[in-house]
Structure formats: structure tokens, C-alpha cells
């Protein structure tokens, strides 16, 4: 997958991290559940909306200007209902308006406790099949991972999935978890192998034709993860010029690079065969199906950095003390949502109702308790979940 010299350099780093890497290995070693699904076809639609084509050749010396930091999200946006938590939540950003709706990407159908055709079909399941089927990650420490010690799924996303199952079926354990890769998420919804995806999935305009999203339940952003001993990389800036960067196929990280690569980062998106790779770095090292595979390649010295959500990167830094987040803050603002198949409005409305309860209660809210348990140690104190934003006219 990489050069012999890269692997030689990696041996020292792997020896240094020792037990921390053993944790990563334990998570990676869990065999992935295979799905009989085809590769996603959403990328053609995504590229239609992109502002520019990826670089095929460029002069790194021309990329020196720092990107503008994302604007601070305003509080109390017009049309948004405020969460009932006693702590002031972060309000959803309205910076991205989707052509298909004319409204922000984070706007979802209003919350409702009512049923509907999707929910009725789920409740009609018999025996062991009478469960909520949720697509999750099994390798993202703190978010969704299969704990090898307990053989149970655990993490922030897993807690939310249990809460949804309890609301619909009356039993928090009435849930079947199906591991899906980053690239498989919308495919699993389309072919009906899962009811919902709760997998650190960013709400975005170019995903609305493949998935219907709940209101946002978490605020994140893209950031650089790199070895601590690489002082040359300082963040998403000119220090990444010509450096090899790993991303997950179909992720918002690679989509951001495909929009514009101002620093001529060496990257590749295997799903559509596009990127900037003038020196023909092995594309298996630059583009992976599961985001955690990027950390493994970073540990092996096959890439210089990883670009991913800062929330995921912080969890990976907790697994491996030899790596760290670079830069003072993320260079994008993104929101995670629960995804359902397009047209499943009744199910999404029910999830939004669950999220209203999940956010409420201040320091005692289920959201806050889950955050403190899984994420606070790495991400620090939180102002609370993002406030829900609903589609106008519904």
C-alpha cells in the first residue's frame, strides 16, 4: 500500500504508541458485517452542484491565503423552534440554503408523536423482527463502536438509537444494529436493509435526494489530524501543501476538498476517481471506506494527515496519544442528523419528537448525560445541542 521507507518510519511510531494502538487494533479487528449492496450513486448528483472541479495539476506556491473561518451561528434564527434545555443551545446555521427546498439544509419536518405508514409497517413486524434496524459505525471510538470486551455496541450515537427504539417500540433494547461504512449509508436506506442511519452523518443539500434528515443533534466541523511529532503541519493551511491526506470515500471531508483545494492537498476520492494526486500515491491509502482506516494509515506512515470531523478526530486522538488535532478550530461548520429513506416523513417526524425530549432537561437531559459520558473528556464542556430548525410551510 505504501513505500518501504514509509513503513520503516512507521515502526518507530508504532513502538512508541504501544498500548494505545492496541486499542485501535482491537476495534479494527472486529470483522465488518458485509452487505449485498452496490456502491452509492449519489456522487453524480453531488458533482452537478459543486462549485468547481478538483485539481489535476497546480503550483503549491500559489496557495498561501488562509481560508475564512465559518461565521458564528446566530442565536434564535427565524423559523426555528428553540430547544427546551435550560442551557442555551447552539442555533443551527442558515448559511447553506438548498436549491431543492429553498431552506437551510438543517430544516426538517416538524416533530410529531403520530404514526404513519412507515411506523405502522415497522410495528407490524413479528417476533424477533419487531425491532428498529439502525445503521451504525462499529469502529468510531466514543460514537459507535463494538466494544470487544462486552460484544455490545456503545457510544453517543448508540445511546440515541436506543432512545428512538424505546419511543417507537416501548423497549430501548428493541433495536438491531447493522454496521455500515461511510459509503454505504444511503445505499442501506435505499435498499431497506436499515430503517435509520445514526452514524455521525452530516446533513447536506447534496444528500437530500438520498436521505431525509431529522433536526440536527450535534455540531461538528472538519479539522486536520496529524502526528504530534510533525510540527510542520499546523492545520488546514499552506502547511498541508503537497502532503498526503486520507479521507473516507463519500465523506464531507473529501467533498470539501473536491469543491476547492486551495492548498493543493494530495487526496483522492475512490468512488468517483477524482482528486489531486500528481505523484501517484497509492489511492488505497488516500481513500478508504471506513474513517478509522485513515488512522491506521497515519500510524503506518502511509499518509501525512487525516481530514475528518473534529468530533471523530478527537476520539481517535484519545485512542492514540501520538496524534493530535491541528489548528485552533474546525474550518467548516456541520450538523449531524438521523437519516431515513426519502419519503418517510412520519418516521422523521417521530425522531424529531424524540430529539425534542432528548435535548430537554438542561444538565439532566439525556443528550447531556450521553455527552458527558462519551465525549466530554475529549471535546470539553458543551454549550448544549443545536436548536431544532423546522421546514416552513409544514
C-alpha positions as CSV (number, residue, x, y, z in Angstrom):
1,X,0.0,0.0,0.0
2,X,3.0,2.3,0.5
3,X,6.7,2.6,0.2
4,X,9.1,0.6,2.2
5,X,10.7,3.7,3.6
6,X,7.2,4.8,4.8
7,X,6.7,1.5,6.6
8,X,10.2,1.7,8.1
9,X,9.5,5.1,9.5
10,X,6.2,3.8,10.9
11,X,7.8,1.1,13.0
12,X,9.3,3.7,15.5
13,X,5.9,5.4,15.8
14,X,4.0,2.2,16.4
15,X,6.5,1.1,19.1
16,X,6.0,4.5,20.8
17,X,2.3,4.4,20.9
18,X,2.2,0.8,22.3
19,X,-0.9,0.1,24.2
20,X,-2.9,3.0,22.6
21,X,-2.5,1.4,19.2
22,X,-3.6,-1.9,20.7
23,X,-7.0,-0.3,21.4
24,X,-7.2,0.8,17.8
25,X,-6.3,-2.7,16.6
26,X,-8.9,-4.2,18.8
27,X,-11.6,-2.0,17.2
28,X,-10.3,-2.5,13.6
29,X,-10.0,-6.3,14.1
30,X,-13.7,-6.7,14.6
31,X,-14.9,-8.2,11.3
32,X,-17.2,-5.9,9.4
33,X,-20.7,-7.1,8.5
34,X,-20.9,-7.4,4.8
35,X,-24.0,-6.1,2.9
36,X,-25.0,-7.1,-0.5
37,X,-25.2,-3.5,-1.7
38,X,-23.9,-1.7,-4.7
39,X,-21.7,1.4,-4.5
40,X,-23.6,4.6,-3.9
41,X,-24.7,6.5,-7.0
42,X,-25.2,9.8,-5.3
43,X,-21.9,11.2,-6.4
44,X,-23.1,12.1,-9.9
45,X,-25.8,14.3,-8.4
46,X,-23.3,15.8,-6.0
47,X,-20.9,16.9,-8.7
48,X,-23.6,18.6,-10.6
49,X,-24.0,21.1,-7.7
50,X,-20.2,21.5,-7.0
51,X,-18.7,24.9,-7.5
52,X,-15.6,23.7,-9.2
53,X,-13.7,20.7,-10.4
54,X,-10.9,19.1,-8.5
55,X,-7.3,20.0,-9.3
56,X,-5.4,17.9,-11.8
57,X,-2.2,19.9,-11.6
58,X,-1.3,23.1,-9.6
59,X,1.5,25.2,-8.3
60,X,1.6,24.8,-4.5
61,X,3.3,28.2,-4.1
62,X,0.1,29.9,-5.2
63,X,-1.8,28.6,-2.2
64,X,-0.9,30.8,0.8
65,X,-4.0,32.6,1.9
66,X,-5.8,31.2,4.9
67,X,-9.5,30.2,4.4
68,X,-12.1,32.3,6.1
69,X,-13.4,30.9,9.3
70,X,-17.0,29.8,9.2
71,X,-19.4,32.5,10.6
72,X,-20.6,32.2,14.1
73,X,-24.1,30.6,14.1
74,X,-26.7,33.2,15.2
75,X,-29.0,32.5,18.1
76,X,-32.7,32.2,17.5
77,X,-32.9,32.0,13.7
78,X,-36.2,32.9,12.1
79,X,-38.4,29.9,11.7
80,X,-36.6,27.8,14.3
81,X,-38.1,26.4,17.5
82,X,-35.8,26.7,20.5
83,X,-34.9,23.6,22.4
84,X,-36.3,23.4,25.9
85,X,-33.0,22.8,27.6
86,X,-32.1,25.2,30.3
87,X,-28.6,25.8,28.9
88,X,-28.6,27.9,25.8
89,X,-28.1,25.6,22.8
90,X,-26.1,26.5,19.7
91,X,-28.6,27.6,17.0
92,X,-28.4,26.0,13.5
93,X,-26.5,27.9,10.8
94,X,-28.6,29.2,7.9
95,X,-25.5,29.7,5.7
96,X,-26.4,26.9,3.3
97,X,-29.8,27.1,1.5
98,X,-30.7,24.1,-0.5
99,X,-32.0,24.6,-4.1
100,X,-34.5,21.7,-3.7
101,X,-36.2,23.3,-0.7
102,X,-35.2,27.0,-0.7
103,X,-34.5,26.5,3.0
104,X,-31.4,25.6,5.2
105,X,-30.1,22.1,4.9
106,X,-30.8,21.6,8.7
107,X,-34.5,22.3,8.3
108,X,-36.6,19.2,8.9
109,X,-40.3,18.2,9.1
110,X,-42.0,19.3,12.3
111,X,-41.9,17.0,15.3
112,X,-44.9,14.7,15.8
113,X,-45.8,11.8,18.1
114,X,-48.3,10.5,15.5
115,X,-47.9,7.3,13.5
116,X,-47.9,6.9,9.7
117,X,-47.3,4.3,7.0
118,X,-43.6,3.8,7.8
119,X,-44.1,3.5,11.5
120,X,-47.1,1.2,11.1
121,X,-45.1,-1.2,8.9
122,X,-42.4,-1.3,11.5
123,X,-44.8,-2.0,14.3
124,X,-46.4,-4.8,12.3
125,X,-43.2,-6.8,12.4
126,X,-43.4,-10.1,14.3
127,X,-41.3,-12.0,16.7
128,X,-37.6,-11.2,16.7
129,X,-38.0,-8.9,13.7
130,X,-40.1,-6.5,15.7
131,X,-37.2,-4.1,16.2
132,X,-35.8,-0.9,14.9
133,X,-33.0,-1.6,12.5
134,X,-30.3,1.1,12.6
135,X,-27.2,1.5,10.5
136,X,-24.3,2.5,12.7
137,X,-20.5,2.6,12.9
138,X,-18.7,-0.1,14.7
139,X,-15.2,1.4,14.7
140,X,-15.7,5.0,15.9
141,X,-14.5,5.2,19.5
142,X,-16.9,7.1,21.7
143,X,-19.5,7.4,18.9
144,X,-20.4,4.0,17.7
145,X,-18.2,1.0,18.3
146,X,-18.4,-2.6,19.1
147,X,-16.7,-3.0,22.5
148,X,-14.6,-6.2,22.2
149,X,-14.8,-6.7,26.0
150,X,-18.6,-6.7,26.1
151,X,-19.5,-7.5,22.5
152,X,-22.0,-4.6,22.8
153,X,-22.4,-1.5,20.7
154,X,-21.6,1.6,22.7
155,X,-21.2,5.3,22.1
156,X,-23.0,8.6,21.7
157,X,-24.9,7.6,18.6
158,X,-25.8,4.3,20.1
159,X,-27.5,6.0,23.1
160,X,-29.6,8.0,20.7
161,X,-30.6,4.9,18.7
162,X,-31.8,3.2,22.0
163,X,-33.9,6.3,22.8
164,X,-35.6,6.1,19.4
165,X,-36.3,2.4,19.8
166,X,-37.8,2.9,23.2
167,X,-40.2,5.6,21.9
168,X,-41.4,3.6,18.9
169,X,-41.4,0.0,20.3
170,X,-41.6,0.7,24.1
171,X,-38.3,-1.1,24.6
172,X,-34.8,0.6,24.4
173,X,-33.3,-2.8,23.5
174,X,-35.7,-3.4,20.6
175,X,-33.0,-2.4,18.2
176,X,-30.8,-4.3,15.7
177,X,-27.5,-2.6,14.9
178,X,-26.1,-3.1,11.4
179,X,-22.6,-1.8,10.8
180,X,-22.4,0.3,7.6
181,X,-19.4,2.1,6.1
182,X,-19.4,5.8,5.3
183,X,-20.0,4.9,1.6
184,X,-22.9,2.5,2.4
185,X,-25.1,4.8,4.5
186,X,-27.6,6.0,1.8
187,X,-27.4,2.7,0.0
188,X,-28.5,0.9,3.1
189,X,-31.5,3.2,3.4
190,X,-32.4,2.8,-0.3
191,X,-32.4,-1.0,-0.3
192,X,-34.4,-1.1,3.0
193,X,-31.7,-3.0,5.0
194,X,-32.0,-0.4,7.7
195,X,-34.8,1.9,9.0
196,X,-32.5,4.7,10.1
197,X,-28.8,5.6,10.0
198,X,-27.3,7.1,13.2
199,X,-23.7,7.4,12.2
200,X,-22.2,10.9,12.6
201,X,-23.9,11.7,9.2
202,X,-23.7,15.3,8.2
203,X,-26.8,17.0,6.9
204,X,-26.1,18.4,3.5
205,X,-28.0,19.7,0.5
206,X,-26.4,17.2,-1.8
207,X,-27.6,14.3,0.3
208,X,-31.3,15.3,0.4
209,X,-32.2,13.2,-2.6
210,X,-30.8,10.1,-1.0
211,X,-31.9,10.7,2.6
212,X,-34.4,12.6,4.7
213,X,-32.8,14.0,7.9
214,X,-34.0,14.8,11.4
215,X,-33.2,18.0,13.0
216,X,-29.6,18.4,14.0
217,X,-28.4,16.6,17.1
218,X,-24.7,17.6,17.1
219,X,-22.5,20.4,15.8
220,X,-19.1,19.4,14.3
221,X,-16.6,20.6,11.7
222,X,-13.7,19.4,9.6
223,X,-10.3,19.5,11.1
224,X,-6.8,18.1,10.5
225,X,-5.4,15.1,12.5
226,X,-1.7,14.5,12.2
227,X,1.2,13.1,14.3
228,X,2.3,15.3,17.3
229,X,5.9,15.0,16.2
230,X,5.1,16.6,12.8
231,X,5.5,20.2,13.7
232,X,5.4,21.2,10.0
233,X,1.6,20.6,9.8
234,X,-0.2,23.3,11.7
235,X,-3.8,23.0,10.4
236,X,-5.9,23.4,7.3
237,X,-3.5,25.9,5.7
238,X,-0.4,26.1,3.4
239,X,1.4,23.7,5.7
240,X,-0.6,20.9,4.0
241,X,0.7,21.8,0.6
242,X,1.7,18.6,-1.2
243,X,1.1,16.5,1.9
244,X,-0.7,13.1,1.6
245,X,-4.1,13.3,3.2
246,X,-6.5,10.4,3.9
247,X,-10.3,10.8,3.8
248,X,-13.3,8.5,3.9
249,X,-14.9,7.9,0.5
250,X,-18.1,10.0,0.1
251,X,-17.4,11.9,3.3
252,X,-18.0,15.7,3.7
253,X,-14.2,16.0,4.1
254,X,-13.5,14.7,0.6
255,X,-16.4,16.7,-0.8
256,X,-14.9,19.9,0.7
257,X,-11.6,19.1,-1.0
258,X,-13.4,18.5,-4.3
259,X,-15.1,21.9,-4.1
260,X,-11.8,23.7,-3.8
261,X,-8.4,22.5,-2.8
262,X,-6.7,25.9,-2.1
263,X,-3.5,24.3,-0.6
264,X,-3.1,21.5,-3.2
265,X,-3.5,18.8,-0.7
266,X,-2.8,15.3,-2.2
267,X,-6.1,13.5,-1.9
268,X,-8.3,11.1,-3.8
269,X,-12.0,10.0,-3.9
270,X,-12.0,6.4,-5.0
271,X,-15.8,6.4,-5.6
272,X,-15.5,8.8,-8.5
273,X,-11.9,8.7,-9.4
274,X,-11.2,12.4,-8.7
275,X,-8.7,14.3,-6.7
276,X,-5.2,15.8,-6.8
277,X,-2.5,13.1,-6.9
278,X,0.4,14.3,-9.1
279,X,2.9,11.8,-7.6
280,X,0.6,8.8,-7.9
281,X,0.3,7.9,-4.2
282,X,-1.5,4.6,-3.7
283,X,-5.1,5.6,-3.8
284,X,-5.9,2.8,-1.3
285,X,-4.0,4.9,1.3
286,X,-5.8,8.2,0.4
287,X,-9.4,7.0,0.1
288,X,-10.9,4.4,2.5
289,X,-14.4,3.1,3.1
290,X,-14.2,3.4,6.9
291,X,-12.8,6.6,8.5
292,X,-10.9,4.7,11.2
293,X,-8.8,3.1,8.4
294,X,-7.3,6.6,7.9
295,X,-5.9,6.5,11.5
296,X,-4.3,3.1,10.7
297,X,-2.7,4.5,7.6
298,X,-1.5,7.6,9.6
299,X,0.0,5.3,12.2
300,X,1.8,3.3,9.5
301,X,3.3,6.5,8.0
302,X,1.5,5.9,4.7
303,X,-0.2,9.3,4.8
304,X,0.8,12.6,6.5
305,X,-2.5,13.7,7.8
306,X,-6.2,12.9,8.0
307,X,-9.1,15.3,7.4
308,X,-12.3,14.4,9.2
309,X,-14.9,15.7,11.6
310,X,-13.3,17.1,14.6
311,X,-15.5,15.1,16.9
312,X,-14.3,11.9,15.3
313,X,-10.7,13.1,15.2
314,X,-10.8,13.9,18.9
315,X,-11.9,10.3,19.7
316,X,-9.1,9.0,17.6
317,X,-6.6,11.1,19.4
318,X,-7.9,9.6,22.6
319,X,-7.1,6.2,21.2
320,X,-3.6,7.2,20.0
321,X,-1.7,9.8,22.1
322,X,0.9,10.1,19.2
323,X,-1.6,12.1,17.1
324,X,-3.4,15.4,17.7
325,X,-5.8,17.8,16.2
326,X,-4.0,20.6,14.3
327,X,-5.3,24.1,14.1
328,X,-7.3,26.1,16.6
329,X,-10.7,25.2,15.4
330,X,-12.6,23.4,12.6
331,X,-12.6,25.1,9.1
332,X,-16.2,24.1,8.4
333,X,-19.5,24.0,10.4
334,X,-21.5,20.9,10.0
335,X,-24.5,19.2,11.7
336,X,-25.2,15.6,12.3
337,X,-28.7,14.3,11.7
338,X,-30.5,10.9,11.9
339,X,-31.2,9.8,8.3
340,X,-34.2,7.9,7.0
341,X,-35.3,6.9,3.5
342,X,-36.7,9.8,1.4
343,X,-40.5,10.0,1.9
344,X,-40.5,8.5,5.4
345,X,-41.9,11.8,6.8
346,X,-43.8,10.1,9.6
347,X,-40.6,8.3,10.9
348,X,-38.5,11.5,10.7
349,X,-41.3,13.5,12.5
350,X,-41.3,10.9,15.3
351,X,-37.5,11.0,15.5
352,X,-37.7,14.8,15.8
353,X,-40.2,14.3,18.6
354,X,-37.7,12.0,20.4
355,X,-35.0,14.6,19.9
356,X,-37.1,17.3,21.5
357,X,-37.3,15.2,24.6
358,X,-33.7,14.1,24.3
359,X,-32.5,17.7,24.3
360,X,-34.7,18.9,27.1
361,X,-33.8,19.0,30.8
362,X,-30.6,21.0,30.8
363,X,-27.8,19.3,32.7
364,X,-30.1,16.3,33.4
365,X,-31.1,15.9,29.8
366,X,-30.4,12.5,28.1
367,X,-28.3,14.4,25.5
368,X,-26.2,16.0,28.2
369,X,-25.8,12.8,30.1
370,X,-24.7,10.9,27.0
371,X,-22.3,13.8,26.0
372,X,-20.7,13.8,29.4
373,X,-20.3,10.1,29.4
374,X,-18.8,9.7,25.9
375,X,-17.4,12.9,24.6
376,X,-16.7,15.5,27.3
377,X,-13.3,14.1,28.1
378,X,-12.0,14.7,24.6
379,X,-14.2,17.6,23.4
380,X,-14.5,19.5,26.7
381,X,-17.7,21.2,28.1
382,X,-20.5,21.8,25.6
383,X,-23.0,24.7,25.3
384,X,-25.6,22.0,24.5
385,X,-27.2,20.5,21.4
386,X,-28.1,22.6,18.4
387,X,-31.6,24.0,18.5
388,X,-34.0,22.4,16.1
389,X,-34.9,24.1,12.8
390,X,-38.1,23.1,11.0
391,X,-39.2,23.4,7.4
392,X,-41.5,26.4,6.9
393,X,-44.9,25.6,5.5
394,X,-45.3,22.2,7.1
